[in-house]
Amino acid sequence: MLTVRPKESASMLTRDGVRLDADIYRPDAKGEFPVLLMRQPYGRAIASTVVYAHPIWYAAHGYIVVIQDVRGRGTSQGEFKLFVNEINDGEDAVKWAANLPGSNGNVGMYGFSYQGMTQLYAAAAKPPALKTICPAMIAYDLYTDWVYEGGAFCLQTNLGWAIQLAAETARLQGDAAAHHTLYAAAQNIPLYDPVPSLNECLRKLAPNAFYHEWLEHSQADSYWEEISPKKHLQNVDLPMFHIGGWFDTYLRGTLHLYKDFAARSTYRQQLLIGPWAHLPWSRKVGDVDFGIEALNPVDRLQVKWFDQFLKGIDRGLLQEPPVCLFEMGSNQWRKFDGWHQESHKSYYLSSSGLASIREDEGKLTTRYAESYPPDVLVHDPWRPVPSLGGHAALPAGSFERSHIDRRSDVLTYTTKPLETDLHFAGDVAVEIWCSADTPHHDLCAVLSEVHHDGKVYNLTQGYLHVNGLRSPLRVVLQPTCVKIAKGNALRLSLSAACFPAYPINPGTGSPMGSTRLMDSQIVTLTVHCGRDRPSQVLLPVVASSQ
């Protein structure tokens, strides 16, 4: 590894004359080097070190590393408008970075979350110097991948992020009182209103926050299309290293981007998904320690990637399978030739009608023939089923949830102890034949592993906001890669709420934010299974890696 010169700061001007500031880390060696660019809104000194190695480490591997504050953040000038200026500013930043002293003219980008989004927007402009990107934990379509899931507003993550950004805005403006209030709110997110509203502190202290617009646009429309990377990337083709986590709230976006580019790109598209939440990327997520193999390998893998595509050094990447997934349960990495697209295996629901009362009454079986009594649950908005872990709650991850499954407003369906190990990897869904006394309700589905000692740990979940009577309801769960050990069991849990990860559906059909909690309706939901209404879990079963 090379030694690294002391950090230097530099500025550039955008095409409309706004100054953007950056820190630059250089190898202390002669010659020209590729540039790694990260553009972020949280203060460039952080440099995403919550998940990545410090820029000094990358510079020591023979790269000029540039960490830039986006417009209106950190010390950069201008007004920060969420995603609005990132295409033009990103293109200008790439051109500027490519022409820095000591640069060989080749630029790569890395970063996660907003820093991943800035990569996509910069790539949309197709600057010639940008040779590759490594987007991690991003949204391809902002509506489906970031703000809403199954039509439901992602309340806890959206509100928490909005408060964080509003607090940073107050700090930059020198408004100590507003910053104190928002900082306090960020430490204890105010989720006292189960129905989404213009949260009080945001309404008063950040009246122009994007959060308000996002609530108003509760349906997929042109608003989302215009600001989403998907529209702007249709004519773009670059080698990309896609990075995600099984418990990351934006895994949908990572996979939508990967699948689209893998199907049409002429370049290498590589996918890595670990057993991580949005942050940190560590071996323990929630209550579960996934072992030493789950430790974050991304920095070393990114250096190999950039060596291959910025330096032209053959690191053997093109001879390896492009998809690498962490299999939870075996706690090992597995490699695949592509995203798993084989047919799914069905596990059918059956019951005596007491799946909400007794854990041993609801069954998951691989065969069905009979008609069964329906299961009924009553959703009371006064005491909604709480969210716990998964990808949409804070904190995210896998938690012991047997106390939630014992609630009378949760239906559980469990297999017998497995006679052999069960491996599944890919897209997971459930199809539920159900009826309700209102056409407006929600359905939450959680898949868990039931251990032989009775403890239950969530593996993946999905959520659907229902407006209108239709059946069966298809709930798309978070994709996953799991081994369930012989002797343990698979469980499906169904409920009509998952609060505060998602707001409570008031049952009125009114636009979000316009209904008060006191106007919300109690919902009676009936789940059917059997011959003519085969409610089922669809699992992408794969062979053992042995």
C-alpha positions as CSV (number, residue, x, y, z in Angstrom):
1,M,0.0,0.0,0.0
2,L,1.1,3.6,-0.7
3,T,1.5,6.4,1.8
4,V,-1.1,9.2,1.5
5,R,-0.5,12.9,1.4
6,P,-2.3,15.2,3.9
7,K,-5.9,15.9,3.0
8,E,-6.5,19.0,0.9
9,S,-9.7,20.9,0.2
10,A,-10.7,22.2,-3.2
11,S,-13.8,23.8,-4.8
12,M,-15.4,23.8,-8.2
13,L,-18.1,25.8,-9.8
14,T,-21.2,24.2,-11.4
15,R,-22.5,25.4,-14.7
16,D,-24.8,27.9,-13.0
17,G,-22.0,29.3,-10.8
18,V,-22.6,27.5,-7.5
19,R,-19.5,26.6,-5.5
20,L,-19.2,22.9,-4.4
21,D,-16.5,22.0,-1.9
22,A,-14.6,18.7,-1.5
23,D,-11.9,17.0,0.4
24,I,-9.2,15.3,-1.7
25,Y,-7.0,12.4,-0.6
26,R,-4.0,11.6,-2.8
27,P,-1.4,8.8,-2.9
28,D,2.1,10.2,-2.0
29,A,3.6,8.8,-5.2
30,K,4.6,9.9,-8.7
31,G,2.3,9.2,-11.7
32,E,-1.4,9.5,-12.6
33,F,-4.2,7.8,-10.8
34,P,-7.9,7.1,-11.3
35,V,-10.3,9.1,-9.2
36,L,-13.0,7.8,-6.8
37,L,-15.8,10.3,-6.3
38,M,-18.4,10.3,-3.5
39,R,-21.1,13.0,-3.5
40,Q,-23.0,13.2,-0.2
41,P,-25.3,15.5,1.9
42,Y,-24.1,14.8,5.5
43,G,-20.9,16.7,5.8
44,R,-18.0,15.4,3.8
45,A,-15.8,14.7,6.8
46,I,-18.0,11.7,7.6
47,A,-17.3,10.2,4.1
48,S,-19.8,7.3,4.8
49,T,-17.3,5.8,7.2
50,V,-20.3,4.2,9.0
51,V,-20.0,1.5,6.4
52,Y,-16.9,2.1,4.3
53,A,-13.2,2.4,5.1
54,H,-11.9,5.9,5.4
55,P,-10.9,7.6,2.1
56,I,-7.2,7.3,3.2
57,W,-7.5,3.6,2.9
58,Y,-8.7,3.8,-0.7
59,A,-6.0,6.4,-1.6
60,A,-3.4,4.1,-0.2
61,H,-4.5,1.6,-2.9
62,G,-3.6,4.0,-5.7
63,Y,-6.6,6.2,-6.1
64,I,-7.3,9.9,-5.8
65,V,-10.4,10.0,-3.6
66,V,-12.8,13.0,-3.7
67,I,-15.5,13.5,-1.1
68,Q,-17.8,16.3,-2.2
69,D,-20.6,18.1,-0.3
70,V,-23.6,18.3,-2.6
71,R,-25.3,21.6,-3.3
72,G,-26.6,23.3,-0.1
73,R,-25.0,20.8,2.2
74,G,-21.8,20.9,4.3
75,T,-19.9,24.0,3.1
76,S,-21.1,23.9,-0.5
77,Q,-23.1,26.9,-1.7
78,G,-26.7,26.8,-3.1
79,E,-30.0,25.5,-2.0
80,F,-30.4,21.9,-1.2
81,K,-33.4,20.4,-3.1
82,L,-33.8,16.7,-2.7
83,F,-32.4,15.0,-5.9
84,V,-33.3,18.0,-8.1
85,N,-29.8,19.2,-9.0
86,E,-27.9,15.9,-8.9
87,I,-27.9,15.1,-12.6
88,N,-26.3,18.4,-13.7
89,D,-24.2,18.8,-10.6
90,G,-23.1,15.2,-10.8
91,E,-22.0,15.6,-14.4
92,D,-20.1,18.8,-13.6
93,A,-18.4,17.1,-10.6
94,V,-17.3,14.1,-12.7
95,K,-15.7,16.4,-15.3
96,W,-14.0,18.4,-12.7
97,A,-12.6,15.3,-10.9
98,A,-11.4,13.8,-14.1
99,N,-9.2,16.9,-14.7
100,L,-7.7,17.2,-11.2
101,P,-3.9,17.3,-11.2
102,G,-2.6,13.8,-11.0
103,S,-5.8,12.2,-12.5
104,N,-5.5,9.8,-15.4
105,G,-9.0,10.9,-16.5
106,N,-10.9,7.8,-15.4
107,V,-13.5,8.3,-12.7
108,G,-15.5,5.8,-10.6
109,M,-18.1,6.5,-8.0
110,Y,-19.0,4.8,-4.7
111,G,-21.4,5.3,-1.8
112,F,-24.6,4.1,-0.3
113,S,-28.1,5.5,0.2
114,Y,-28.1,9.2,-0.9
115,Q,-24.5,8.7,-2.0
116,G,-25.7,5.8,-4.1
117,M,-28.4,7.9,-5.6
118,T,-25.9,10.6,-6.6
119,Q,-24.1,8.0,-8.6
120,L,-27.2,7.1,-10.6
121,Y,-28.0,10.7,-11.4
122,A,-24.5,11.5,-12.4
123,A,-24.5,8.4,-14.7
124,A,-27.7,9.6,-16.3
125,A,-25.8,12.5,-17.9
126,K,-23.3,10.0,-19.4
127,P,-20.1,12.0,-18.7
128,P,-17.4,10.2,-20.7
129,A,-14.9,10.2,-17.8
130,L,-17.3,8.1,-15.6
131,K,-16.3,4.5,-16.3
132,T,-18.1,2.6,-13.5
133,I,-20.2,3.0,-10.4
134,C,-20.8,1.0,-7.2
135,P,-24.4,2.0,-6.1
136,A,-25.4,0.5,-2.7
137,M,-28.8,0.5,-1.1
138,I,-30.6,2.8,-3.5
139,A,-34.0,3.4,-5.2
140,Y,-34.5,2.9,-8.9
141,D,-38.1,4.0,-8.8
142,L,-38.5,6.4,-5.8
143,Y,-42.2,5.6,-5.4
144,T,-42.0,1.8,-5.2
145,D,-38.4,1.4,-3.9
146,W,-38.1,4.2,-1.3
147,V,-41.2,6.0,-0.2
148,Y,-44.0,3.5,-0.6
149,E,-44.1,-0.3,-0.3
150,G,-47.1,-2.1,-1.7
151,G,-48.9,1.2,-1.8
152,A,-48.2,1.9,1.9
153,F,-46.2,4.9,3.1
154,C,-42.9,3.8,4.8
155,L,-43.6,5.9,7.8
156,Q,-40.8,5.3,10.3
157,T,-37.9,5.5,7.8
158,N,-39.3,8.4,5.8
159,L,-40.1,10.5,8.9
160,G,-36.8,9.7,10.6
161,W,-34.8,10.7,7.5
162,A,-36.9,13.9,7.0
163,I,-36.2,15.0,10.5
164,Q,-32.5,14.3,10.1
165,L,-32.2,16.4,7.0
166,A,-34.4,19.2,8.5
167,A,-32.1,19.2,11.5
168,E,-29.0,19.6,9.3
169,T,-30.7,22.4,7.4
170,A,-31.4,24.2,10.7
171,R,-27.7,23.7,11.7
172,L,-26.5,25.2,8.4
173,Q,-28.9,28.2,8.9
174,G,-27.7,28.8,12.4
175,D,-31.1,28.2,13.9
176,A,-30.1,26.7,17.3
177,A,-33.7,26.3,18.6
178,A,-35.0,24.5,15.6
179,H,-31.9,22.3,15.5
180,H,-32.3,21.4,19.1
181,T,-35.9,20.5,18.7
182,L,-35.3,18.4,15.5
183,Y,-32.2,16.7,17.0
184,A,-34.3,15.7,20.0
185,A,-37.0,14.4,17.7
186,A,-34.5,12.4,15.7
187,Q,-33.4,10.6,18.9
188,N,-37.0,9.7,19.7
189,I,-39.0,9.8,16.4
190,P,-42.5,11.3,17.2
191,L,-44.8,8.5,16.1
192,Y,-47.7,9.3,18.3
193,D,-50.1,9.6,15.3
194,P,-50.7,6.2,13.7
195,V,-52.2,8.0,10.6
196,P,-49.5,9.9,8.7
197,S,-49.8,13.7,8.9
198,L,-47.7,16.7,8.5
199,N,-45.8,15.9,11.6
200,E,-45.9,18.8,14.0
201,C,-42.2,19.6,14.3
202,L,-41.7,19.3,10.5
203,R,-44.8,21.4,9.8
204,K,-43.5,24.2,12.0
205,L,-39.8,24.0,11.5
206,A,-39.5,22.6,7.9
207,P,-42.6,23.7,6.0
208,N,-41.0,23.0,2.7
209,A,-39.6,19.6,3.5
210,F,-40.0,16.9,0.8
211,Y,-41.9,14.8,3.4
212,H,-45.0,16.9,2.8
213,E,-44.9,16.4,-1.0
214,W,-44.3,12.7,-0.5
215,L,-47.4,12.3,1.6
216,E,-49.5,14.3,-1.0
217,H,-48.4,12.0,-3.9
218,S,-49.6,8.8,-2.4
219,Q,-50.2,7.2,-5.9
220,A,-47.6,6.4,-8.6
221,D,-47.8,9.4,-11.0
222,S,-45.7,11.7,-13.2
223,Y,-44.2,13.4,-10.0
224,W,-42.4,10.2,-9.1
225,E,-41.4,9.4,-12.7
226,E,-39.7,12.7,-13.2
227,I,-37.5,12.6,-10.1
228,S,-36.7,8.8,-10.2
229,P,-33.4,7.6,-11.6
230,K,-35.2,4.9,-13.7
231,K,-36.5,7.4,-16.3
232,H,-33.1,8.9,-16.8
233,L,-31.0,5.7,-17.0
234,Q,-32.8,4.0,-19.9
235,N,-30.0,4.9,-22.4
236,V,-27.1,4.4,-20.0
237,D,-24.8,1.4,-19.9
238,L,-22.0,1.1,-17.5
239,P,-20.3,-1.7,-15.5
240,M,-21.9,-1.6,-12.0
241,F,-21.3,-3.3,-8.7
242,H,-24.6,-3.4,-6.9
243,I,-24.6,-3.8,-3.1
244,G,-27.6,-4.5,-0.8
245,G,-28.7,-6.0,2.5
246,W,-31.4,-8.5,3.3
247,F,-32.7,-6.1,6.0
248,D,-32.2,-2.9,4.1
249,T,-35.3,-0.9,3.5
250,Y,-34.1,-0.1,-0.1
251,L,-33.3,-3.6,-1.2
252,R,-36.2,-3.4,-3.7
253,G,-34.4,-0.6,-5.5
254,T,-31.0,-2.4,-5.5
255,L,-32.6,-5.4,-7.1
256,H,-34.8,-3.5,-9.6
257,L,-31.7,-1.7,-10.8
258,Y,-29.6,-4.9,-11.0
259,K,-32.3,-6.9,-12.8
260,D,-32.9,-4.2,-15.4
261,F,-29.2,-3.7,-16.2
262,A,-28.4,-7.4,-16.0
263,A,-31.0,-8.0,-18.7
264,R,-29.8,-5.3,-21.1
265,S,-26.3,-4.2,-20.3
266,T,-23.3,-5.1,-22.4
267,Y,-21.1,-4.7,-19.3
268,R,-20.5,-6.7,-16.2
269,Q,-23.3,-6.3,-13.6
270,Q,-22.2,-7.7,-10.2
271,L,-24.5,-8.2,-7.2
272,L,-23.6,-8.6,-3.6
273,I,-26.2,-8.9,-0.8
274,G,-25.2,-9.4,2.8
275,P,-27.3,-10.0,6.0
276,W,-27.2,-6.3,6.8
277,A,-29.6,-3.5,7.6
278,H,-29.2,0.0,6.1
279,L,-26.4,0.5,8.6
280,P,-24.1,-0.7,10.0
281,W,-22.9,-3.6,7.8
282,S,-21.9,-5.9,10.6
283,R,-22.2,-9.5,11.6
284,K,-25.1,-8.9,14.1
285,V,-28.4,-7.5,12.9
286,G,-31.1,-7.3,15.5
287,D,-30.9,-10.3,17.8
288,V,-29.0,-12.6,15.5
289,D,-25.2,-12.9,15.0
290,F,-24.6,-14.2,11.5
291,G,-21.0,-15.1,12.2
292,I,-17.6,-14.0,11.0
293,E,-18.4,-14.5,7.3
294,A,-21.0,-11.7,7.6
295,L,-18.3,-9.1,8.4
296,N,-18.3,-6.4,5.8
297,P,-16.1,-7.4,2.7
298,V,-17.2,-4.4,0.5
299,D,-14.1,-2.3,0.7
300,R,-11.8,-5.0,-0.5
301,L,-14.3,-6.0,-3.2
302,Q,-14.6,-2.4,-4.4
303,V,-10.9,-2.1,-4.8
304,K,-10.8,-5.2,-6.9
305,W,-13.7,-3.8,-8.9
306,F,-12.0,-0.4,-9.5
307,D,-8.7,-2.1,-10.3
308,Q,-10.5,-4.0,-13.0
309,F,-12.5,-1.2,-14.5
310,L,-10.4,1.9,-13.8
311,K,-6.8,0.5,-14.0
312,G,-7.4,-2.3,-16.4
313,I,-5.9,-4.9,-14.1
314,D,-7.4,-8.4,-14.4
315,R,-8.6,-9.3,-11.0
316,G,-10.5,-12.4,-12.2
317,L,-13.9,-10.8,-11.7
318,L,-15.1,-11.8,-15.1
319,Q,-14.4,-15.5,-14.4
320,E,-16.6,-15.5,-11.3
321,P,-20.4,-15.9,-11.0
322,P,-21.9,-12.4,-10.9
323,V,-24.2,-12.9,-8.0
324,C,-23.0,-13.4,-4.5
325,L,-25.6,-13.8,-1.7
326,F,-25.2,-14.4,2.0
327,E,-27.3,-17.4,3.0
328,M,-28.7,-16.8,6.5
329,G,-28.8,-20.0,8.5
330,S,-25.8,-21.6,7.0
331,N,-24.1,-18.2,7.4
332,Q,-22.0,-18.6,4.3
333,W,-21.7,-16.8,1.0
334,R,-23.2,-18.5,-2.0
335,K,-22.5,-17.6,-5.7
336,F,-25.0,-17.8,-8.5
337,D,-24.9,-17.3,-12.3
338,G,-27.8,-14.8,-12.0
339,W,-30.8,-13.8,-9.9
340,H,-32.8,-16.9,-9.1
341,Q,-35.7,-17.2,-11.5
342,E,-36.8,-20.8,-11.2
343,S,-40.3,-21.7,-10.4
344,H,-41.5,-21.3,-6.8
345,K,-42.6,-24.1,-4.4
346,S,-45.9,-23.6,-2.8
347,Y,-46.7,-24.0,0.9
348,Y,-50.5,-23.9,1.4
349,L,-52.4,-22.6,4.4
350,S,-54.8,-24.8,6.3
351,S,-56.5,-24.3,9.7
352,S,-59.2,-25.3,12.0
353,G,-60.3,-21.7,12.2
354,L,-58.3,-21.0,15.4
355,A,-55.0,-19.8,13.9
356,S,-55.4,-16.6,15.9
357,I,-55.8,-18.4,19.2
358,R,-53.5,-21.4,19.1
359,E,-50.0,-21.5,17.5
360,D,-50.5,-25.2,16.6
361,E,-53.8,-24.7,14.7
362,G,-52.6,-23.0,11.6
363,K,-50.6,-25.2,9.2
364,L,-48.3,-24.8,6.2
365,T,-48.3,-27.9,4.0
366,T,-47.0,-28.7,0.5
367,R,-50.3,-30.3,-0.4
368,Y,-54.0,-29.2,-0.1
369,A,-57.2,-30.9,-0.9
370,E,-59.9,-29.9,1.6
371,S,-61.9,-26.9,2.4
372,Y,-61.1,-25.5,5.8
373,P,-62.9,-23.2,8.3
374,P,-61.9,-19.6,7.7
375,D,-59.7,-17.7,10.2
376,V,-60.8,-14.4,11.5
377,L,-58.8,-11.5,13.0
378,V,-60.0,-8.2,14.3
379,H,-57.8,-5.2,13.8
380,D,-58.2,-2.5,16.4
381,P,-56.4,0.8,15.5
382,W,-56.2,1.6,19.2
383,R,-53.8,-1.3,19.7
384,P,-52.2,-2.1,16.3
385,V,-49.8,-5.0,15.8
386,P,-46.4,-3.5,16.4
387,S,-43.5,-3.7,13.9
388,L,-40.4,-5.5,15.0
389,G,-37.3,-5.7,12.9
390,G,-37.5,-6.7,9.3
391,H,-36.5,-4.1,6.7
392,A,-39.0,-1.4,7.3
393,A,-38.7,-0.8,11.1
394,L,-36.1,0.9,13.2
395,P,-34.1,-0.9,14.3
396,A,-34.1,-3.4,11.4
397,G,-33.0,-7.0,11.5
398,S,-34.0,-10.3,12.8
399,F,-35.6,-10.4,16.3
400,E,-37.3,-13.0,18.5
401,R,-41.0,-12.4,17.8
402,S,-43.0,-15.2,19.5
403,H,-44.7,-12.6,21.8
404,I,-46.2,-10.9,18.7
405,D,-47.3,-14.2,17.2
406,R,-49.2,-14.9,20.3
407,R,-51.5,-11.9,19.8
408,S,-55.1,-12.7,18.9
409,D,-54.9,-10.2,16.0
410,V,-52.1,-12.2,14.3
411,L,-52.8,-15.4,12.4
412,T,-49.9,-17.9,12.3
413,Y,-49.4,-20.9,10.0
414,T,-46.5,-23.2,10.7
415,T,-45.0,-26.3,9.0
416,K,-44.2,-29.4,10.9
417,P,-40.5,-29.7,11.9
418,L,-38.6,-30.1,8.7
419,E,-37.3,-33.5,7.9
420,T,-34.5,-32.0,5.7
421,D,-32.8,-28.7,5.4
422,L,-34.8,-26.1,3.4
423,H,-32.9,-23.6,1.2
424,F,-34.6,-20.8,-0.7
425,A,-33.1,-17.7,-2.4
426,G,-34.8,-15.0,-4.5
427,D,-38.2,-13.4,-4.7
428,V,-40.8,-14.4,-2.1
429,A,-44.5,-13.8,-2.2
430,V,-47.8,-14.9,-0.6
431,E,-51.2,-15.1,-2.1
432,I,-54.0,-14.8,0.4
433,W,-57.7,-15.3,-0.3
434,C,-59.4,-13.0,2.2
435,S,-62.4,-10.8,2.7
436,A,-63.0,-7.8,5.0
437,D,-65.9,-5.7,6.2
438,T,-64.3,-2.7,4.5
439,P,-62.6,-2.6,1.1
440,H,-59.9,-0.4,2.7
441,H,-57.4,-2.3,4.9
442,D,-53.8,-3.5,5.0
443,L,-52.2,-6.9,5.1
444,C,-48.8,-7.6,6.5
445,A,-47.0,-11.0,5.9
446,V,-44.0,-12.1,7.9
447,L,-42.0,-15.3,7.3
448,S,-40.1,-16.6,10.3
449,E,-38.0,-19.6,11.4
450,V,-39.4,-21.5,14.4
451,H,-36.6,-23.1,16.3
452,H,-37.0,-26.3,18.2
453,D,-36.9,-24.4,21.5
454,G,-39.9,-22.4,20.5
455,K,-38.1,-19.2,19.7
456,V,-39.2,-17.4,16.5
457,Y,-37.0,-15.2,14.4
458,N,-38.3,-13.2,11.4
459,L,-36.6,-13.8,8.1
460,T,-38.5,-11.6,5.6
461,Q,-41.7,-9.6,5.4
462,G,-44.0,-7.7,3.0
463,Y,-46.8,-5.2,3.2
464,L,-49.8,-4.4,1.1
465,H,-52.1,-1.3,1.3
466,V,-55.5,-2.5,0.0
467,N,-58.1,-0.1,-1.5
468,G,-60.8,-2.1,-3.1
469,L,-62.1,-5.6,-2.7
470,R,-60.1,-8.2,-4.7
471,S,-58.9,-11.7,-4.0
472,P,-56.4,-13.2,-3.8
473,L,-54.2,-10.5,-2.4
474,R,-50.6,-10.9,-3.5
475,V,-48.1,-9.6,-1.0
476,V,-44.5,-9.3,-2.3
477,L,-42.0,-9.9,0.5
478,Q,-38.5,-8.7,0.8
479,P,-36.3,-11.1,-1.3
480,T,-34.0,-13.2,0.8
481,C,-31.6,-16.2,0.9
482,V,-32.1,-18.6,3.8
483,K,-31.3,-22.1,5.1
484,I,-33.8,-23.4,7.6
485,A,-32.2,-26.3,9.4
486,K,-33.7,-29.8,9.7
487,G,-35.9,-29.9,12.9
488,N,-36.9,-26.3,12.7
489,A,-40.0,-25.0,11.0
490,L,-41.2,-22.3,8.7
491,R,-44.0,-19.9,9.8
492,L,-46.2,-17.3,8.1
493,S,-47.7,-14.6,10.3
494,L,-50.5,-12.4,9.0
495,S,-51.8,-9.2,10.5
496,A,-53.6,-6.0,9.4
497,A,-51.0,-3.6,10.8
498,C,-47.3,-3.2,11.3
499,F,-47.0,0.1,13.1
500,P,-44.9,2.3,13.1
501,A,-43.1,0.9,10.2
502,Y,-46.2,1.7,8.2
503,P,-49.1,3.9,9.1
504,I,-52.4,2.4,10.1
505,N,-54.9,2.2,7.3
506,P,-57.9,4.1,8.8
507,G,-60.3,1.9,6.8
508,T,-62.1,5.0,5.3
509,G,-60.5,5.2,1.9
510,S,-59.7,8.9,2.6
511,P,-56.4,10.3,1.3
512,M,-53.5,9.8,3.6
513,G,-53.1,12.5,6.2
514,S,-56.7,13.6,6.1
515,T,-58.1,11.1,8.6
516,R,-57.7,11.4,12.3
517,L,-57.0,8.4,14.5
518,M,-60.4,8.8,16.2
519,D,-62.1,8.3,12.8
520,S,-60.3,5.1,12.0
521,Q,-62.4,1.9,11.8
522,I,-62.1,-1.5,13.4
523,V,-61.5,-4.0,10.6
524,T,-62.6,-7.7,10.6
525,L,-60.4,-9.7,8.2
526,T,-61.3,-13.2,7.2
527,V,-58.7,-15.5,5.6
528,H,-59.7,-18.5,3.5
529,C,-57.8,-21.6,2.5
530,G,-58.5,-24.9,0.8
531,R,-59.7,-26.4,-2.5
532,D,-61.1,-23.4,-4.3
533,R,-59.2,-20.7,-2.3
534,P,-55.7,-21.9,-2.0
535,S,-53.9,-19.3,0.1
536,Q,-50.2,-20.0,-0.2
537,V,-46.6,-19.0,0.3
538,L,-44.5,-19.0,-2.8
539,L,-40.8,-19.9,-2.0
540,P,-37.9,-19.8,-4.5
541,V,-36.4,-23.1,-3.4
542,V,-32.8,-23.8,-4.4
543,A,-30.5,-26.8,-3.9
544,S,-28.0,-27.0,-1.1
545,S,-24.6,-25.5,-1.7
546,Q,-23.0,-28.8,-0.7
